[in-house]
């Protein structure tokens, strides 16, 4: 592996191309952010600051609630809530780990005393809302994304399910922690009543509202009155009492809790995105209501379609707003360079590394949804994002460390590109697979995002002269076009009936190395080539590992002839009725409203979804192929000779005969 890394880094051309491929989703977002930055820059200022504030309010009050309702409402069910329980738990877990890191930052960096709690908060609470939604939207925009056709639907649902926990945390725990220490308040006389106001040097306006906006306009003097002010060392007159004075030490726990509750802005918790999440959960859990908005020809489709159009504005709007914030640059901060750097390192480097280990451990303990890559991605994302922009709004509301929060948010979002643009492990797995290719071989070239990296690598080694006399056999027209453009000589099975080596990805891998393939639509040609090979090397990421075929809950494709396709669909579903089978005709768009998908062979594809294990795979295979009109299915039984698994802990190679136990340790 060390030699592989050295070769990648020494080869400038390959490295540059790989880095570009790895960060394309992020670059899409940054390009929109750059537009916002240019539009709001002080020297250009084509759009005034007030416009960005208005846009942020539209995101908060309209676009984001629409997105949340549409994707969470059609995804969530009572069964899903049981499966997704770890998402809100992980929000609490990641926040707790961040809280401990914040304490370490305070101990090591020694911020000014008045910013101790602020430092802990900015380290503990990450962005679980708009930025993850933007990243999911960018990744899922590509039809060949690694998470499948339901990428965006699932991703937005998972992020939305986590958001309501974050909002409650911010407006309860954070709201009370983000009050200035008592010594930074001044005593003033007003109507013969004693009150405390914030020292002016700690209260400045925020750069711009960028997430959950509109809070500044709602602030009052009470919102800046510290809870701790009720518990000073002076005597307190008991409300509604007989005028007797009591020491704060005599106040009971119940009274203190009541005072805290009175100072908690519960009206901020019940905001449009939170309401949308609650409504989506209610709608999703009641099938009769859900069928009115979602599904096949729902009666209220006009409403759901309109909301979906509005939801599409979230990602570009959020990134434009972020660009507007960055255009103003960091404001004056008294936090100090050492503490600022400490928070950034803890938030963008240390916490993501800890998160990888935590999520990997939880996955092995069975806490995550088996075989769902998007679920794992969203859970990991909760450890990798910068501090929540909402913290800046809370700082402004409380009048505490406002300029410091603006500066920290500026630098974190500016540097986040380097922490998020990590080279894809699947590319490394593909390079590992290409190590099996030797000069003079006939090589089966797979189809899909993972196999694409292997084809690129083979082409580059040919150009360098490290491989010679290679003949490729493409498994799809897309791979054929890619190989031709890269100069790889091609042939077919008629000329070369025996293939020395085939390299391809897979959609599912079970403990016996049986596969599900064909979600990219090329299952027939893939099976023809890979059943003719002497050695078949499969490249996957660890999210593709399942306990049984169909265990991911995603599609197992079956290629059929177009004639009477509806009849074929019904017979396939009836065949696996005991496994809770559902079948869908594949279309070009994931919402089911696009044109019918047509394979390179002119056929249609039926996607089968199983709730339970389908049992003996050979019997299932025979039963499918006995049906008239069936061309081929996506189960590749006993064909793989080895599987290269890219995971959070590195790359692992699994070969036949290694035993199920070793394989299960990866899951």
C-alpha positions in Angstrom: 0.0 0.0 0.0 2.9 2.4 0.8 4.2 1.8 -2.8 0.8 2.6 -4.2 0.6 5.9 -2.3 4.1 6.8 -3.4 3.2 6.1 -7.0 0.1 8.2 -6.8 1.8 11.2 -5.2 4.8 11.0 -7.5 2.6 10.9 -10.5 1.5 14.5 -10.8 -1.0 14.0 -13.7 -2.9 11.2 -12.0 -2.9 12.9 -8.6 -4.3 16.1 -10.0 -7.0 14.3 -11.9 -7.9 12.2 -8.8 -8.1 15.3 -6.5 -10.4 17.0 -9.0 -12.7 13.9 -9.1 -12.7 13.7 -5.3 -13.7 17.3 -4.7 -16.1 17.9 -7.6 -19.2 18.0 -5.4 -17.6 20.5 -3.1 -16.4 22.6 -6.0 -19.9 22.9 -7.3 -20.9 24.4 -4.0 -17.9 26.7 -3.8 -18.6 28.0 -7.3 -22.0 29.2 -6.1 -20.4 30.6 -2.9 -17.9 32.5 -5.1 -20.7 34.1 -7.0 -22.3 35.3 -3.7 -18.9 36.6 -2.5 -18.4 38.6 -5.7 -22.0 40.0 -5.6 -21.6 41.1 -2.0 -18.0 42.3 -2.1 -17.5 45.8 -0.8 -15.8 47.0 -3.9 -18.4 45.6 -6.3 -21.5 45.4 -4.1 -24.0 44.6 -6.9 -26.3 43.2 -4.2 -26.6 45.1 -0.9 -26.4 43.3 2.4 -30.1 43.7 3.0 -30.8 41.5 0.0 -28.8 38.6 1.5 -30.7 39.1 4.8 -34.0 38.8 2.9 -32.8 35.8 1.0 -31.8 34.1 4.3 -35.2 34.7 5.7 -36.8 33.1 2.6 -34.6 30.1 3.1 -35.5 29.9 6.8 -39.3 30.6 6.4 -40.1 29.0 3.0 -37.4 27.0 1.1 -36.0 24.9 3.9 -39.5 24.0 5.4 -40.6 22.9 1.9 -37.5 20.8 1.4 -37.8 19.2 4.8 -41.5 18.4 4.4 -41.2 16.9 0.9 -38.2 14.6 1.5 -38.8 13.7 5.1 -42.6 13.2 4.6 -42.3 10.7 1.8 -39.5 8.8 3.5 -40.4 8.5 7.1 -42.6 5.8 8.5 -43.0 4.3 11.9 -40.7 1.5 10.9 -38.1 4.0 9.7 -38.2 5.9 13.0 -37.2 2.7 14.7 -34.4 2.2 12.2 -33.2 5.8 12.3 -33.0 6.1 16.1 -29.2 6.5 16.0 -29.3 9.7 13.9 -30.6 12.0 16.7 -28.6 10.0 19.3 -25.5 10.7 17.2 -26.2 14.4 17.3 -26.1 14.2 21.1 -23.0 12.0 20.9 -21.1 14.2 18.4 -22.0 17.3 20.5 -20.8 15.6 23.7 -17.4 14.7 22.1 -17.2 18.2 20.7 -17.9 19.6 24.2 -15.0 17.6 25.7 -12.8 18.8 22.9 -13.9 22.4 23.7 -12.8 21.9 27.3 -9.4 20.7 26.1 -9.1 23.7 23.8 -9.8 25.9 26.8 -7.2 24.1 28.9 -4.5 24.2 26.2 -5.2 27.6 24.5 -6.3 29.6 27.6 -8.7 32.0 26.0 -9.7 35.2 27.8 -11.9 34.3 30.8 -15.0 35.9 29.4 -14.8 33.6 26.3 -14.4 30.3 28.1 -18.0 29.1 27.6 -18.0 30.6 24.1 -14.9 28.5 23.1 -16.5 25.3 24.4 -19.8 26.0 22.5 -18.1 26.9 19.2 -16.2 23.6 19.4 -19.1 21.4 20.4 -21.9 22.4 18.1 -21.6 21.7 14.3 -23.7 22.7 11.4 -26.3 19.9 11.1 -28.7 21.8 8.8 -28.0 23.9 5.7 -24.4 22.8 5.0 -25.2 19.1 5.1 -28.3 19.7 2.9 -26.2 21.6 0.4 -23.5 18.8 0.3 -26.2 16.1 -0.1 -27.8 18.1 -2.9 -24.5 18.5 -4.7 -23.4 14.9 -4.4 -26.9 13.5 -5.4 -27.1 15.9 -8.4 -24.9 13.4 -10.3 -27.0 10.5 -11.7 -23.9 8.2 -11.2 -23.5 9.1 -7.5 -22.4 6.2 -5.3 -25.6 6.3 -3.2 -28.1 5.3 -5.9 -31.2 6.8 -7.4 -32.8 7.6 -4.0 -29.7 9.5 -2.9 -31.3 13.0 -2.4 -34.6 11.6 -1.0 -32.8 9.6 1.7 -30.1 12.2 2.4 -32.5 15.1 3.0 -34.7 12.9 5.1 -31.8 11.9 7.3 -30.5 15.4 7.7 -34.0 16.7 8.5 -34.5 14.0 11.1 -31.4 15.2 12.9 -32.2 18.9 12.7 -35.0 19.1 15.2 -32.7 17.7 17.9 -30.1 20.3 17.1 -32.6 23.2 17.3 -33.8 22.1 20.7 -30.2 21.9 21.9 -29.3 25.3 20.6 -32.3 27.1 22.1 -32.0 25.5 25.5 -28.4 24.5 26.4 -26.6 26.9 24.1 -29.0 29.8 24.7 -28.2 29.7 28.5 -24.5 29.1 28.1 -24.1 32.0 25.6 -24.7 34.6 28.3 -21.8 36.8 29.3 -20.2 36.2 32.7 -21.7 38.4 35.4 -18.7 40.6 35.8 -19.1 41.8 32.2 -22.4 43.4 33.0 -22.9 47.0 34.2 -25.4 48.1 36.9 -27.6 51.0 35.8 -30.6 52.6 37.5 -33.9 52.6 35.6 -37.3 53.4 37.2 -35.8 52.6 40.6 -35.3 49.0 39.6 -31.9 47.4 39.4 -31.1 45.8 36.0 -28.0 44.7 34.2 -27.0 45.7 30.7 -24.2 44.3 28.6 -20.9 46.2 28.5 -20.8 47.8 25.0 -17.5 46.3 23.9 -19.1 42.8 24.0 -22.2 43.7 21.9 -21.8 44.2 18.1 -23.8 43.2 15.1 -23.3 39.9 13.3 -21.8 39.8 9.8 -25.0 38.6 8.3 -27.8 36.1 9.1 -27.0 32.9 7.3 -28.9 30.2 9.0 -32.2 30.3 11.0 -32.3 34.0 10.4 -34.6 36.7 11.7 -33.5 36.3 15.3 -31.8 39.7 15.6 -35.1 41.5 14.8 -36.8 39.7 17.6 -34.3 40.5 20.3 -35.5 42.3 23.4 -33.9 43.6 26.6 -35.1 40.5 28.3 -33.3 38.3 25.9 -30.0 39.9 26.9 -30.8 39.7 30.6 -28.7 36.9 32.0 -30.2 34.0 33.9 -27.3 34.2 36.3 -28.5 37.7 37.2 -31.3 36.2 39.2 -28.9 34.4 41.4 -26.5 37.2 42.4 -25.2 37.7 45.9 -27.8 40.3 46.8 -31.2 39.6 48.4 -34.1 38.7 46.1 -37.7 39.6 46.7 -39.9 36.6 46.3 -42.5 37.1 43.6 -46.1 37.4 44.9 -44.8 37.0 48.4 -45.2 39.1 51.5 -42.1 41.1 50.9 -39.8 38.8 52.9 -36.3 38.6 51.6 -34.5 35.3 50.9 -31.0 34.4 50.1 -30.4 32.8 46.7 -29.0 29.8 48.6 -32.5 29.1 49.9 -34.0 28.9 46.4 -35.1 25.4 45.7 -34.2 23.5 42.5 -37.8 23.8 41.3 -37.7 27.6 41.5 -34.4 27.7 39.7 -35.7 25.5 36.9 -38.8 27.7 36.6 -36.6 30.8 36.2 -34.5 29.1 33.6 -37.7 28.0 31.8 -39.0 31.5 31.8 -35.8 32.8 30.2 -35.8 30.0 27.5 -37.0 31.3 24.1 -39.4 28.4 23.4 -41.0 30.5 20.7 -37.7 30.3 18.7 -37.8 26.5 18.9 -41.2 26.4 17.2 -39.9 27.8 13.9 -40.9 27.0 10.3 -38.2 24.2 9.8 -39.1 22.6 13.1 -42.8 22.8 12.3 -42.2 21.3 8.8 -40.2 18.4 10.4 -43.0 17.7 12.9 -45.7 17.8 10.1 -43.6 15.6 7.9 -43.2 13.0 10.7 -47.0 13.1 11.3 -47.8 12.8 7.6 -45.3 10.0 7.0 -46.5 7.9 9.9 -50.1 8.0 8.8 -50.3 6.1 5.4 -53.7 7.6 4.6 -52.4 11.1 4.9 -49.1 10.3 3.2 -50.9 8.9 0.2 -52.7 12.2 -0.3 -49.4 14.0 -0.9 -47.0 11.3 -2.2 -47.0 8.1 -4.2 -48.7 7.4 -7.5 -51.1 10.2 -8.6 -51.9 11.5 -5.2 -54.9 13.8 -4.9 -52.9 16.7 -3.4 -50.0 16.3 -5.9 -50.4 20.0 -6.9 -49.4 21.0 -3.4 -46.5 18.6 -3.1 -45.2 19.4 -6.6 -45.3 23.2 -5.8 -43.4 22.6 -2.5 -40.8 20.5 -4.4 -40.2 23.4 -6.8 -39.6 25.8 -3.9 -37.4 23.2 -2.2 -35.0 23.3 -5.1 -34.0 26.8 -4.1 -32.4 25.8 -0.8 -28.9 24.7 -2.0 -28.1 27.7 -4.3 -29.6 30.2 -1.8 -27.6 28.8 1.2 -24.3 28.9 -0.7 -25.0 32.5 -2.0 -25.7 33.6 1.6 -22.5 32.0 2.8 -20.6 33.8 0.0 -22.2 37.1 1.2 -21.0 36.4 4.7 -17.4 35.6 3.6 -17.4 38.8 1.5 -17.3 40.9 4.6 -14.2 39.1 6.0 -13.5 38.4 9.6 -14.4 41.2 12.0 -12.3 42.3 15.0 -11.9 39.5 17.5 -10.5 39.5 21.0 -10.4 35.7 21.1 -6.7 35.5 20.1 -5.0 33.6 17.4 -4.1 30.6 19.6 -7.7 30.0 20.7 -9.1 30.6 17.2 -6.6 28.1 15.7 -7.4 25.6 18.5 -11.2 25.7 17.8 -10.6 25.2 14.1 -8.2 22.3 14.5 -10.5 20.6 17.0 -13.6 21.1 14.9 -12.2 20.4 11.4 -9.4 17.9 12.1 -9.6 16.2 15.5 -13.4 15.7 15.7 -13.7 14.2 12.2 -11.0 11.7 13.0 -12.7 10.7 16.2 -16.0 10.6 14.4 -14.6 8.0 11.9 -13.7 5.8 14.8 -16.9 6.3 16.6 -19.1 5.6 13.6 -17.1 2.6 12.6 -17.5 1.1 16.1 -21.2 1.9 16.1 -21.6 0.3 12.7 -19.9 -2.9 13.9 -22.2 -2.9 16.9 -25.2 -2.9 14.6 -26.4 0.6 15.5 -26.5 1.8 11.8 -28.8 0.8 9.0 -27.2 -2.2 7.3 -26.0 -1.5 3.8 -27.2 2.1 3.6 -24.3 4.2 2.5 -26.2 7.5 2.7 -27.2 6.8 6.3 -23.5 6.3 7.3 -22.5 9.4 5.2 -24.9 11.7 7.1 -23.9 10.3 10.4 -20.2 10.9 9.6 -21.1 14.4 8.3 -22.3 15.3 11.8 -18.6 15.1 13.0 -17.0 17.0 10.0 -18.9 20.3 9.5 -17.8 23.7 10.8 -19.5 25.3 13.8 -23.2 26.0 13.3 -23.9 29.5 11.8 -26.9 29.6 14.1 -24.4 30.1 17.0 -23.6 33.5 15.5 -27.3 34.4 15.6 -27.5 33.3 19.2 -24.4 35.3 20.1 -26.1 38.4 18.5 -29.3 37.7 20.4 -27.5 37.4 23.7 -25.0 40.2 23.0 -22.1 37.9 23.8 -18.9 37.4 21.7 -20.6 38.5 18.5 -17.6 39.7 16.6 -15.6 36.6 17.9 -18.3 34.2 16.5 -18.3 36.0 13.2 -14.5 35.7 12.9 -14.6 32.0 13.9 -17.4 31.2 11.4 -15.5 33.1 8.7 -12.2 31.2 9.1 -13.9 27.8 9.6 -16.0 28.0 6.5 -13.0 29.3 4.5 -10.8 26.4 5.7 -13.5 23.7 5.6 -12.7 23.0 1.9 -9.4 21.4 3.0 -10.9 19.2 5.6 -13.8 18.1 3.4 -11.9 17.5 0.2 -10.4 14.1 1.2 -9.5 11.7 -1.7 -12.0 9.0 -2.2 -11.1 5.7 -0.6 -12.8 3.9 -3.5 -10.3 5.3 -5.9 -7.5 3.8 -3.8 -9.4 0.5 -3.9 -9.6 0.7 -7.6 -5.9 1.3 -7.9 -5.3 -1.7 -5.7 -7.4 -3.8 -8.0 -5.4 -2.7 -11.0 -2.3 -4.1 -9.4 -3.6 -7.5 -10.6 -3.4 -6.4 -14.2 -0.3 -7.7 -16.1 0.9 -7.0 -19.6 -0.6 -9.1 -22.3 -3.9 -9.7 -20.4 -7.4 -9.6 -21.7 -9.2 -7.5 -19.2 -13.0 -7.1 -18.6 -13.7 -3.4 -18.0 -16.6 -2.8 -15.6 -19.2 -0.1 -15.4 -20.0 2.5 -12.8 -18.3 5.2 -10.7 -15.9 2.8 -9.0 -14.9 0.8 -12.1 -14.3 4.2 -13.9 -11.3 4.8 -11.7 -9.9 1.4 -12.6 -10.3 2.1 -16.3 -8.6 5.5 -15.9 -5.7 3.8 -14.0 -5.2 1.1 -16.7 -5.1 3.8 -19.4 -2.5 5.8 -17.6 -0.3 2.8 -17.0 -0.5 2.0 -20.7 0.5 5.6 -21.6 3.5 5.3 -19.2 4.5 2.0 -20.8 4.2 0.2 -17.5 1.5 -2.0 -19.1 1.6 -3.3 -22.7 -0.5 -5.4 -25.0 -3.6 -5.0 -23.0 -6.9 -5.8 -24.6 -10.1 -4.6 -22.9 -13.7 -5.9 -23.2 -16.2 -3.2 -22.2 -19.3 -4.2 -20.2 -21.4 -1.2 -21.4 -21.5 1.5 -24.1 -20.4 4.1 -21.6 -17.3 2.1 -20.6 -16.6 1.5 -24.3 -16.7 5.2 -25.0 -14.4 5.9 -22.0 -11.9 3.3 -23.0 -11.8 4.5 -26.6 -11.2 8.1 -25.5 -8.3 6.9 -23.3 -6.7 4.8 -26.0 -7.3 1.4 -24.5 -7.5 -1.3 -27.3 -10.9 -3.1 -27.2 -12.2 -6.4 -28.4 -15.2 -8.7 -27.7 -16.0 -12.2 -26.4 -16.3 -13.5 -30.0 -12.6 -12.9 -30.5 -11.5 -13.6 -26.9 -14.0 -16.1 -25.3 -11.8 -16.4 -22.2 -11.0 -13.2 -20.1 -7.9 -13.2 -17.9 -9.2 -10.6 -15.4 -12.3 -8.6 -14.9 -12.5 -5.5 -12.5 -15.9 -4.1 -11.6 -17.9 -2.6 -8.7 -20.9 -4.1 -7.0 -24.1 -2.8 -5.3 -24.2 -5.5 -2.6 -21.8 -8.1 -1.3 -22.9 -10.8 1.1 -20.5 -12.9 3.3 -20.2 -15.6 0.6 -19.1 -13.0 -2.0 -22.3 -13.2 -3.8 -23.2 -9.9 -5.5 -26.0 -7.7 -6.6 -25.0 -5.7 -9.7 -26.8 -3.7 -12.4 -28.1 -0.7 -10.7 -26.2 1.2 -13.3 -28.2 -0.7 -16.0 -25.5 -2.9 -17.5 -26.1 -6.2 -15.7 -26.5 -8.4 -18.8 -23.2 -7.4 -20.5 -21.4 -7.4 -17.1 -22.6 -11.0 -16.4 -21.6 -12.2 -19.8 -18.0 -10.8 -19.5 -17.5 -11.6 -15.8 -18.8 -15.2 -16.1 -16.2 -15.7 -18.8 -13.3 -14.5 -16.7 -10.7 -16.5 -14.9 -10.4 -14.0 -12.1 -13.1 -11.5 -11.1 -11.9 -8.7 -8.7 -14.7 -6.6 -7.2 -14.2 -3.1 -5.8 -16.7 -1.7 -3.2 -16.8 0.6 -0.2 -17.9 -0.9 3.1 -21.4 0.4 2.8 -22.0 -2.2 0.1 -21.5 -5.1 2.6 -24.8 -6.8 3.6 -25.7 -9.8 5.6 -27.9 -11.2 2.8 -28.7 -10.4 -0.8 -31.3 -7.6 -0.8 -30.3 -6.6 2.7 -29.6 -3.0 1.8 -33.2 -2.4 1.0 -32.1 -1.1 -2.4 -32.9 -2.4 -5.9 -32.1 -5.9 -7.2 -32.5 -5.3 -11.0 -34.0 -7.7 -13.5 -33.7 -7.0 -17.2 -36.8 -7.9 -19.2 -38.0 -7.5 -22.8 -40.3 -4.4 -23.3 -43.3 -6.5 -24.5 -46.0 -6.7 -21.7 -43.5 -5.4 -19.1 -46.4 -4.8 -16.6 -47.2 -8.5 -16.8 -43.6 -9.4 -16.1 -43.5 -7.0 -13.2 -46.5 -8.6 -11.5 -45.1 -12.1 -11.9 -41.8 -11.2 -10.4 -43.4 -9.5 -7.4 -45.7 -12.6 -6.9 -42.7 -14.8 -7.1 -41.2 -13.2 -3.9 -44.4 -12.3 -2.1 -43.1 -14.1 1.0 -40.1 -11.8 1.1 -42.2 -8.6 1.1 -41.2 -7.9 -2.5 -42.1 -4.6 -4.2 -41.3 -4.0 -7.9 -40.9 -0.8 -9.9 -40.2 -0.2 -13.6 -37.0 1.8 -13.8 -37.2 5.3 -15.2 -34.6 7.9 -16.0 -35.5 10.1 -13.0 -35.7 8.9 -9.4 -39.2 10.4 -8.8 -40.7 7.9 -11.2 -42.0 10.4 -13.7 -39.2 10.3 -16.3 -38.9 8.3 -19.4 -38.6 4.5 -19.2 -35.0 3.5 -18.8 -33.7 1.5 -21.8 -30.6 -0.6 -21.5 -27.8 -0.8 -24.1 -29.6 -3.9 -25.4 -32.9 -2.2 -25.9 -34.6 -3.8 -22.9 -36.3 -2.5 -19.7 -35.3 -3.1 -16.1 -37.6 -4.0 -13.2 -36.1 -3.1 -9.8 -37.1 -5.5 -7.0 -37.0 -4.4 -3.3 -37.1 -7.0 -0.5 -38.1 -6.5 3.1 -36.9 -10.0 4.1 -34.2 -12.5 3.0 -35.1 -14.2 -0.2 -33.6 -17.5 0.9 -31.6 -19.8 -1.3 -30.1 -17.7 -4.1 -29.8 -20.5 -6.7 -33.4 -21.4 -6.3 -34.4 -17.7 -6.6 -32.2 -17.4 -9.7 -33.8 -20.4 -11.4 -37.3 -19.2 -10.5 -36.7 -15.8 -12.1 -35.1 -17.1 -15.3 -37.9 -19.6 -15.8 -40.4 -16.8 -16.3 -41.0 -15.9 -20.0 -39.8 -12.4 -20.9 -37.0 -12.4 -18.4 -33.6 -11.7 -19.9 -31.3 -11.7 -16.8 -31.2 -10.8 -13.2 -28.6 -8.8 -11.1 -27.6 -11.6 -8.7 -24.0 -12.6 -9.4 -23.8 -15.9 -7.6 -20.3 -17.4 -7.0 -18.6 -15.4 -9.7 -16.3 -13.1 -7.6 -12.9 -14.4 -6.7 -11.9 -11.5 -4.5 -13.4 -8.3 -3.1 -11.5 -5.2 -2.3 -13.3 -3.2 0.4 -12.5 0.5 1.0 -13.6 1.6 4.5 -12.9 4.2 7.1 -10.0 2.1 8.5 -8.4 1.6 5.1 -8.5 -1.1 2.4 -9.2 -4.7 3.1 -9.1 -7.7 0.6 -11.5 -10.5 1.0 -11.1 -13.7 -1.1 -13.1 -16.9 -1.4 -12.4 -19.3 1.5 -11.4 -16.6 4.0 -14.5 -17.4 6.2 -17.6 -15.5 7.0 -16.2 -14.4 10.4 -13.5 -12.1 8.9 -16.0 -10.6 6.5 -18.5 -9.8 9.3 -15.9 -7.8 11.2 -16.0 -5.3 8.3 -19.8 -4.8 8.5 
